[in-house]
């Protein structure tokens, strides 16, 4: 009996609902031939698939899975054509789906090139992703909708997760584009998501939600100015917009704009006090105002209103860090990360672990972020920051931080950390040269303060005083700059009350004085609190 005749016989038995008889024949004839190395590979595969069909007929799915895995793991894999391997992937995914192993089903179908996936493949991938609550589900359903516009299952899913089309007049393809962009954001592919949203925005110029999502992408990419402009544009399009406003308040805190954060929170709360975004903005306003306990209470209220809102936990995490509660901050940032990972949750987790001295955990998260965002200078800098806390990692940290600056001269994390490394190793000239080189690209009050701190250590007091003054002109509330300027002023113009201190300094060896000042610099928030 030829192989094809045998396969046809088994199929006839299966069609007649004689599964036991089909399996008996398959085990007797098909299986031995399928594993016979003298039989051509394509023929062996056809025999194996007939054998597996008979196993499925009597619900022996695990046995079928073992048979396929054993077969494809052998030398025959290299003898099969690409199309045959794709069919094997589909067979395995079918078994995994039947067994309820949706993550493994999804993994198998991913092996099939996108261009070769059938509508059935995409539908199965979308259902599997939805079953395991993967961020890919929206993008896969969007792809299914593009291929099959009448796919009701996809329309239901996208309506639930991307908003019904009737709400803003979007076409089905616009909903698909929006959900695809959301999927990219969940995978931290912010640049691709921003490009997709930009294309969508050309078709829907008045869609505030699309513009706000664009803004969030640029915020996560540390493009603060562009993000700020887009957030304001979104609010101009829709004054009642609440989506992405929690992230916007984070940007305002990063920019130090206390007044804008208060205004945002007030407007959001006037519109709706049952949503968390307004409370998050007010918590950040209170944090910037120095009202730590009040800020915590408001952040907790936001969490109570929306337990699944990652931004509410990020707000608490930053408050806990500012209050010196690193352990609590680490726990809260990890909660936010579990709810919805983003560049900001990674940053918070890493910073909190560093503050707690858990450098191994910090390195794991920093390295993961760098792998997810390989072209992002700040992600690379984060790895360097963590390594800088290890004496044996200083050289590698310096190389990574310099590479981040080469990729983006405006990467403040890399600049601050590399300057701290130079100071820690007593290379004050190198620290001064570094800051002078990159200061034109980073003209903030914080960076002028850092530059003045290094100049003070290098005993260049007149230049230090000038830069403290510039920092205070940019931000009159900069306490570190105020303290630094007063210290330099006393050193340059000692009063009678300071004579004893000056005399005491004069009795100390120069090296001891320098070491003392360096120690003060390293204990400042330049090396710890704001490094990340």
For each residue, the residues with C-beta under 8 A, 3 or more apart:
1: 5 6 9 29
2: 5 6
3: 6 7 33 39 43 46 47
4: 7 8 46
5: 1 2 8 9
6: 1 2 3 9 10 25 29 30 33 47 50
7: 3 4 10 11 30 46 47 50
8: 4 5 11 12
9: 1 5 6 12 13 25
10: 6 7 13 14 22 25 26 30 50 51 53 54
11: 7 8 14 15 50 53
12: 8 9 15 16
13: 9 10 16 18 19 21 22 25 54
14: 10 11 17 18 19 22 53 54 57
15: 11 12
16: 12 13
17: 14
18: 13 14 21 22
19: 13 14 22 23 54 57 58
20: 23 24 58
21: 13 18 24 25
22: 10 13 14 18 19 25 26 53 54 57
23: 19 20 26 27 54 55 57 58 60
24: 20 21 27 28
25: 6 9 10 13 21 22 28 29 30 54
26: 10 22 23 29 30 31 50 51 54 55
27: 23 24 30 31 51 54
28: 24 25 31 32
29: 1 6 25 26 32 33
30: 6 7 10 25 26 27 33 34 47 48 50 51 54
31: 26 27 28 34 35 47 48 51 67
32: 28 29 35 36
33: 3 6 29 30 36 39 43 44 47
34: 30 31 39 44 45 47 48 51 71
35: 31 32 44 71
36: 32 33 39 44
37: 75 76
38:
39: 3 33 34 36 43 44 47
40: 43 44
41: 44 45 76 79 80 84
42: 45 46 80 81 84
43: 3 33 39 40 46 47
44: 33 34 35 36 39 40 41 47 48 71 76
45: 34 41 42 48 49 71 76 80 84 87 88
46: 3 4 7 42 43 49 50
47: 3 6 7 30 31 33 34 39 43 44 50 51
48: 30 31 34 44 45 51 52 67 68 71
49: 45 46 52 53 87 91
50: 6 7 10 11 26 30 46 47 53 54
51: 10 26 27 30 31 34 47 48 54 55 64 67
52: 48 49 55 56 64 67 68 91
53: 10 11 14 22 49 50 56 57
54: 10 13 14 19 22 23 25 26 27 30 50 51 57 58
55: 23 26 51 52 58 60 61 63 64 67
56: 52 53 59 60 61 64 95 98
57: 14 19 22 23 53 54
58: 19 20 23 54 55
59: 56
60: 23 55 56 63 64
61: 55 56 64 65 95 98 99
62: 65 66 99
63: 55 60 66 67
64: 51 52 55 56 60 61 67 68 95
65: 61 62 68 69 92 95 96 99
66: 62 63 69 70
67: 31 48 51 52 55 63 64 70 71
68: 48 52 64 65 71 72 88 91 92 95
69: 65 66 72 73 92
70: 66 67 73 74
71: 34 35 44 45 48 67 68 74 76
72: 68 69 76 77 85 88
73: 69 70 77
74: 70 71 77
75: 37 78 79
76: 37 41 44 45 71 72 79 80
77: 72 73 74 80 85
78: 75
79: 41 75 76
80: 41 42 45 76 77 84 85 88
81: 42 84 85
82: 85 86
83: 86 87
84: 41 42 45 80 81 87 88
85: 72 77 80 81 82 88 89 111
86: 82 83 89 90 111 112 113 116
87: 45 49 83 84 90 91
88: 45 68 72 80 84 85 91 92
89: 85 86 92 93 108 109 111 112
90: 86 87 93 94 108 109 112 121
91: 49 52 68 87 88 94 95
92: 65 68 69 88 89 95 96 108
93: 89 90 96 97 105 108 109 124
94: 90 91 97 98
95: 56 61 64 65 68 91 92 98 99
96: 65 92 93 99 101 102 104 105 108
97: 93 94 100 101 102 105 124 128
98: 56 61 94 95
99: 61 62 65 95 96
100: 97
101: 96 97 104 105
102: 96 97 105 106 127 128 129 131 132
103: 106 107 128 132 134
104: 96 101 107 108
105: 93 96 97 101 102 108 109 124 128
106: 102 103 109 110 125 128 129 132 134 136
107: 103 104 110 111
108: 89 90 92 93 96 104 105 111
109: 89 90 93 105 106 112 117 121 124 125 128
110: 106 107 125
111: 85 86 89 107 108
112: 86 89 90 109 116 117 121
113: 86 116 117
114: 117
115:
116: 86 112 113
117: 109 112 113 114 121 122 125
118: 121 122
119: 122 123 144 147 148
120: 123 124
121: 90 109 112 117 118 124 125
122: 117 118 119 125 126 140 143 144 147
123: 119 120 126 127 144 151 153
124: 93 97 105 109 120 121 127 128
125: 106 109 110 117 121 122 128 129 136 140
126: 122 123 129 130 137 140 141 143 144 153 154 157
127: 102 123 124 130 131 153
128: 97 102 103 105 106 109 124 125 131 132 134
129: 102 106 125 126 132 134 135 136 137 140
130: 126 127 133 134 137 141 157
131: 102 127 128
132: 102 103 106 128 129
133: 130 137
134: 103 106 128 129 130 137
135: 129 138 139 182 183 186 187
136: 106 125 129 139 140 183 187
137: 126 129 130 133 134 140 141 157 161 183
138: 135 141 142 157 158 161 162 179 180 182 183
139: 135 136 142 143 179 180 182 183 184
140: 122 125 126 129 136 137 143 144
141: 126 130 137 138 144 145 153 154 157 158 176 179
142: 138 139 145 146 154 158 175 176 177 179 180 183
143: 122 126 139 140 146 147 176 180
144: 119 122 123 126 140 141 147 148 151 153 154
145: 141 142 148 149 151 154 155 158 172 173 175 176
146: 142 143 149 173 176
147: 119 122 143 144 151
148: 119 144 145 151 154
149: 145 146 172
150:
151: 123 144 145 147 148 154 155
152: 155 156
153: 123 126 127 141 144 156 157
154: 126 141 142 144 145 148 151 157 158
155: 145 151 152 158 159 172
156: 152 153 159 160
157: 126 130 137 138 141 153 154 160 161
158: 138 141 142 145 154 155 161 162 172 175 176 179
159: 155 156 162 163 164 165 175
160: 156 157
161: 137 138 157 158 179 182
162: 138 158 159 175 178 179 182
163: 159 167 168 170 175 178 209
164: 159 167
165: 159 168 169 170 171 172 174 175
166: 169
167: 163 164 170
168: 163 165 204 207 209
169: 165 166 204
170: 163 165 167 174 175 178 204 207
171: 165 174 175
172: 145 149 155 158 165 175 176
173: 145 146 176 177
174: 165 170 171 177 178 200 203 204
175: 142 145 158 159 162 163 165 170 171 172 178 179
176: 141 142 143 145 146 158 172 173 179 180
177: 142 173 174 180 181 196 199 200
178: 162 163 170 174 175 181 182 197 200 209 210 213
179: 138 139 141 142 158 161 162 175 176 182 183
180: 138 139 142 143 176 177 183 184 196
181: 177 178 184 185 193 196 197 200 213
182: 135 138 139 161 162 178 179 185 186 193 213
183: 135 136 137 138 139 142 179 180 186 187
184: 139 180 181 187 189 190 192 193 196
185: 181 182 188 189 190 193 213 216 217 220 342
186: 135 182 183 340 341
187: 135 136 183 184 372
188: 185 220 341 342 343 369 372 373
189: 184 185 192 193
190: 184 185 193 194 217 218 220 221 343 373
191: 194 195 217 221 375
192: 184 189 195 196
193: 181 182 184 185 189 190 196 197 213 217
194: 190 191 197 198 214 217 218 221
195: 191 192 198 199
196: 177 180 181 184 192 193 199 200
197: 178 181 193 194 200 201 210 213 214 217
198: 194 195 201 202 214
199: 177 195 196 202 203
200: 174 177 178 181 196 197 203 204 207 210
201: 197 198 204 205 207 210 211 214
202: 198 199 205
203: 174 199 200
204: 168 169 170 174 200 201 207 210
205: 201 202
206: 237
207: 168 170 200 201 204 210 211 237
208: 211 212 234 235 237 238 241
209: 163 168 178 212 213 234 238 241 243 244
210: 178 197 200 201 204 207 213 214
211: 201 207 208 214 215 230 233 234 237
212: 208 209 215 216 230 231 234 241 243 244 245 248
213: 178 181 182 185 193 197 209 210 216 217 243 244
214: 194 197 198 201 210 211 217 218 230
215: 211 212 218 219 226 227 228 229 230 231 233 234 244 247 248
216: 185 212 213 219 220 227 244 247 248
217: 185 190 191 193 194 197 213 214 220 221
218: 190 194 214 215 221 223 224 226 227 230
219: 215 216 222 223 224 227 231 247 248 250 251
220: 185 188 190 216 217 342 343 344
221: 190 191 194 217 218 343 376
222: 219 376 378 411
223: 218 219 226 227
224: 218 219 227 228 251 254 255
225: 228 229
226: 215 218 223 229 230
227: 215 216 218 219 223 224 230 231 251
228: 215 224 225 231 232 251 255
229: 215 225 226 232 233
230: 211 212 214 215 218 226 227 233 234
231: 212 215 219 227 228 234 235 244 248 251
232: 228 229 235 236
233: 211 215 229 230 236 237
234: 208 209 211 212 215 230 231 237 238 241 244
235: 208 231 232 238 239 241
236: 232 233 239
237: 206 207 208 211 233 234 241
238: 208 209 234 235 241
239: 235 236 267
240: 271
241: 208 209 212 234 235 237 238 244 245
242: 245 268 271 272 275 277 278
243: 209 212 213
244: 209 212 213 215 216 231 234 241 247 248
245: 212 241 242 248 249 264 268 277 278 280 281
246: 249 250 276 277 280 281 309 311 312 315
247: 215 216 219 244 250 251 311 344
248: 212 215 216 219 231 244 245 251 252 264 281
249: 245 246 252 253 261 264 265 277 280 281 284 285 315
250: 219 246 247 253 254 284 311 314 315 318 344
251: 219 224 227 228 231 247 248 254 255
252: 248 249 255 257 260 261 264 281 284
253: 249 250 256 257 261 284 287 288 318
254: 224 250 251
255: 224 228 251 252 260
256: 253 288 475
257: 252 253 260 261
258: 261 262 285 288 289
259: 262 263
260: 252 255 257 263 264
261: 249 252 253 257 258 264 265 281 282 284 285 288
262: 258 259 265 266 281 282 285
263: 259 260 266 267
264: 245 248 249 252 260 261 267 268 278 281
265: 249 261 262 268 269 278 279 280 281 282 284 285
266: 262 263 269 270 278 282
267: 239 263 264 270 271 278
268: 242 245 264 265 271 272 275 277 278 281
269: 265 266 272 273 278 279 282
270: 266 267
271: 240 242 267 268 278
272: 242 268 269 275 278
273: 269 278 279
274: 305
275: 242 268 272 278 305 306
276: 246 279 280 302 303 305 306 309 311 312
277: 242 245 246 249 268 280 281 311
278: 242 245 264 265 266 267 268 269 271 272 273 275 281 282
279: 265 269 273 276 282 283 298 299 301 302 305 312
280: 245 246 249 265 276 277 283 284 299 302 309 311 312 315
281: 245 246 248 249 252 261 262 264 265 268 277 278 284 285
282: 261 262 265 266 269 278 279 285 286 298
283: 279 280 286 287 295 296 298 299 302 315 316 319
284: 249 250 252 253 261 265 280 281 287 288 295 315 318
285: 249 258 261 262 265 281 282 288 289
286: 282 283 289 291 292 294 295 298
287: 253 283 284 290 291 292 295 315 318 319 322
288: 253 256 258 261 284 285
289: 258 285 286
290: 287
291: 286 287 294 295
292: 286 287 295 296 319 322 323
293: 296 297
294: 286 291 297 298
295: 283 284 286 287 291 292 298 299 319
296: 283 292 293 299 300 316 319 320 323
297: 293 294 300 301
298: 279 282 283 286 294 295 301 302
299: 279 280 283 295 296 302 303 312 315 316 319
300: 296 297 303 304 316
301: 279 297 298 304 305
302: 276 279 280 283 298 299 305 306 309 312 315
303: 276 299 300 306 307 309 312 313 316
304: 300 301 307
305: 274 275 276 279 301 302 309
306: 275 276 302 303 309 312
307: 303 304
308: 339
309: 246 276 280 302 303 305 306 312 313 339
310: 313 314 336 337 339 340 342 345
311: 246 247 250 276 277 280 314 315 336
312: 246 276 279 280 299 302 303 306 309 315 316
313: 303 309 310 316 317 332 333 335 336 339
314: 250 310 311 317 318 333 336 344 345 348
315: 246 249 250 280 283 284 287 299 302 311 312 318 319
316: 283 296 299 300 303 312 313 319 320 332
317: 313 314 320 321 329 332 333 336 348 352
318: 250 253 284 287 314 315 321 322 329 348
319: 283 287 292 295 296 299 315 316 322 323
320: 296 316 317 323 325 326 328 329 332 352
321: 317 318 324 325 326 329 348 351 352 355 529
322: 287 292 318 319
323: 292 296 319 320
324: 321
325: 320 321 328 329
326: 320 321 329 330 352 355 356
327: 330 331 356
328: 320 325 331 332
329: 317 318 320 321 325 326 332 333 348 351 352 355
330: 326 327 333 334 349 352 353 355 356 358
331: 327 328 334 335
332: 313 316 317 320 328 329 335 336
333: 313 314 317 329 330 336 337 345 348 349 352
334: 330 331 337 338 349
335: 313 331 332 338 339
336: 310 311 313 314 317 332 333 339 340 345 348
337: 310 333 334 341 345 346 348 349
338: 334 335 341
339: 308 309 310 313 335 336
340: 186 310 336 345
341: 186 188 337 338 345 346
342: 185 188 220 310 345 346
343: 188 190 220 221 346 347 369 373 376 378 379
344: 220 247 250 314 347 348
345: 310 314 333 336 337 340 341 342 348 349
346: 337 341 342 343 349 350 365 366 368 369 379 382
347: 343 344 350 351 369 382 532
348: 314 317 318 321 329 333 336 337 344 345 351 352
349: 330 333 334 337 345 346 352 353 362 365
350: 346 347 353 354 362 365 366 369 382 385 386 532
351: 321 329 347 348 354 355 362 531 532
352: 317 320 321 326 329 330 333 348 349 355 356
353: 330 349 350 356 358 359 361 362 365
354: 350 351 357 358 359 362 385 386 389 528 531 532
355: 321 326 329 330 351 352 528
356: 326 327 330 352 353
357: 354
358: 330 353 354 361 362
359: 353 354 362 363 386 389 390
360: 363 364
361: 353 358 364 365
362: 349 350 351 353 354 358 359 365 366 386
363: 359 360 366 367 383 386 387
364: 360 361 367 368
365: 346 349 350 353 361 362 368 369
366: 346 350 362 363 369 370 379 382 383 385 386
367: 363 364 370 371 383
368: 346 364 365 371 372
369: 188 343 346 347 350 365 366 372 373 379 382
370: 366 367 373 374 376 379 380 382 383
371: 367 368 374
372: 187 188 368 369 379
373: 188 190 343 369 370 376 379
374: 370 371 379
375: 191 407
376: 221 222 343 370 373 379 380
377: 380 381 404 405 407 408 411 414
378: 222 343 381 382 404 408 411 413 414
379: 343 346 366 369 370 372 373 374 376 382 383
380: 370 376 377 383 384 400 403 404 407 414
381: 377 378 384 385 400 401 404 411 413 414 417
382: 346 347 350 366 369 370 378 379 385 386 413 532
383: 363 366 367 370 379 380 386 387 400
384: 380 381 387 388 396 397 398 399 400 401 404 414 417 418
385: 350 354 366 381 382 388 389 397 401 413 417 531 532
386: 350 354 359 362 363 366 382 383 389 397
387: 363 383 384 390 393 394 396 397 400
388: 384 385 393 394 397 398 401 417 420 421
389: 354 359 385 386 393
390: 359 387 393 394 397
391: 394
392:
393: 387 388 389 390 396 397
394: 387 388 390 391 397 398 421 424 425
395: 398 399
396: 384 387 393 399 400
397: 384 385 386 387 388 390 393 394 400 401 417 421
398: 384 388 394 395 401 402 418 421
399: 384 395 396 402 403
400: 380 381 383 384 387 396 397 403 404
401: 381 384 385 388 397 398 404 405 414 417 418 421
402: 398 399 405 406 414 418
403: 380 399 400 406 407
404: 377 378 380 381 384 400 401 407 408 411 413 414
405: 377 401 402 408 409 411 414 415 418 438
406: 402 403 409
407: 375 377 380 403 404 411
408: 377 378 404 405 411 414
409: 405 406 438 441 442
410: 441 442
411: 222 377 378 381 404 405 407 408 414 415
412: 415 416 442 444 446 447
413: 378 381 382 385 404 416 417 531 532
414: 377 378 380 381 384 401 402 404 405 408 411 417 418
415: 405 411 412 418 419 434 435 438 442 447
416: 412 413 419 420 447 450 526 530 531
417: 381 384 385 388 397 401 413 414 420 421 531
418: 384 398 401 402 405 414 415 421 422 434
419: 415 416 422 423 431 434 435 450 454 526
420: 388 416 417 423 424 522 526 527 531
421: 388 394 397 398 401 417 418 424 425
422: 418 419 425 427 428 430 431 434
423: 419 420 426 427 428 431 454 457 518 521 522 527
424: 394 420 421 518 522 527
425: 394 421 422
426: 423 514 518
427: 422 423 430 431
428: 422 423 431 432 454 457 458
429: 432 433 458
430: 422 427 433 434
431: 419 422 423 427 428 434 435 454 458
432: 428 429 435 436 451 454 455 458 460
433: 429 430 436 437
434: 415 418 419 422 430 431 437 438
435: 415 419 431 432 438 439 447 450 451 454
436: 432 433 439 451
437: 433 434
438: 405 409 415 434 435 441 442
439: 435 436 442 443 447 448 451
440: 443
441: 409 410 438
442: 409 410 412 415 438 439 447
443: 439 440 447 448 474
444: 412 447 448 474
445: 448 449 470 471 472 474 475 478 481
446: 412 449 450 471 478 530
447: 412 415 416 435 439 442 443 444 450 451
448: 439 443 444 445 451 452 467 468 470 471 474 481
449: 445 446 452 453 467 468 471 478 480 481 484
450: 416 419 435 446 447 453 454 526
451: 432 435 436 439 447 448 454 455 467
452: 448 449 455 456 463 464 465 467 468 471 481 484 485 488
453: 449 450 456 457 464 484 521 524 526
454: 419 423 428 431 432 435 450 451 457 458 521
455: 432 451 452 458 460 461 463 464 467
456: 452 453 459 460 461 464 484 487 488 517
457: 423 428 453 454 514 517 518 521
458: 428 429 431 432 454 455
459: 456
460: 432 455 456 463 464
461: 455 456 464 465 488 491 492
462: 465 466 492
463: 452 455 460 466 467
464: 452 453 455 456 460 461 467 468 484 488
465: 452 461 462 468 469 485 488 489 492
466: 462 463 469 470
467: 448 449 451 452 455 463 464 470 471
468: 448 449 452 464 465 471 472 481 484 485 488
469: 465 466 472 473 485
470: 445 448 466 467 473 474
471: 445 446 448 449 452 467 468 474 475 478 481
472: 445 468 469 475 476 478 481 482 485
473: 469 470 476
474: 443 444 445 448 470 471 478
475: 256 445 471 472 478 481
476: 472 473
477:
478: 445 446 449 471 472 474 475 481 482
479: 482 483
480: 449 483 484 524 525
481: 445 448 449 452 468 471 472 475 478 484 485
482: 472 478 479 485 486
483: 479 480 486 487
484: 449 452 453 456 464 468 480 481 487 488
485: 452 465 468 469 472 481 482 488 489
486: 482 483 489 490
487: 456 483 484 490 491
488: 452 456 461 464 465 468 484 485 491 492
489: 465 485 486 492 493
490: 486 487 493 494 495 498
491: 461 487 488 494
492: 461 462 465 488 489
493: 489 490
494: 490 491 498 499 501 502
495: 490 498 499
496: 499
497: 500
498: 490 494 495 501 502
499: 494 495 496 502 503
500: 497 503 504
501: 494 498 504 505
502: 494 498 499 505 506
503: 499 500 506 507
504: 500 501 507 508
505: 501 502 508 513
506: 502 503
507: 503 504
508: 504 505 512 513 516
509: 512 513
510: 513 514
511: 514 515
512: 508 509 515 516
513: 505 508 509 510 516 517
514: 426 457 510 511 517 518
515: 511 512 518 519
516: 508 512 513 519 520
517: 456 457 513 514 520 521
518: 423 424 426 457 514 515 521 522
519: 515 516 522 523
520: 516 517 523 524
521: 423 453 454 457 517 518 524 526 527
522: 420 423 424 518 519 527
523: 519 520 527 528
524: 453 480 520 521 527 528
525: 480 528 529 530
526: 416 419 420 450 453 521 529 530 531
527: 420 423 424 521 522 523 524 531
528: 354 355 523 524 525 531
529: 321 525 526
530: 416 446 525 526
531: 351 354 385 413 416 417 420 526 527 528
532: 347 350 351 354 382 385 413
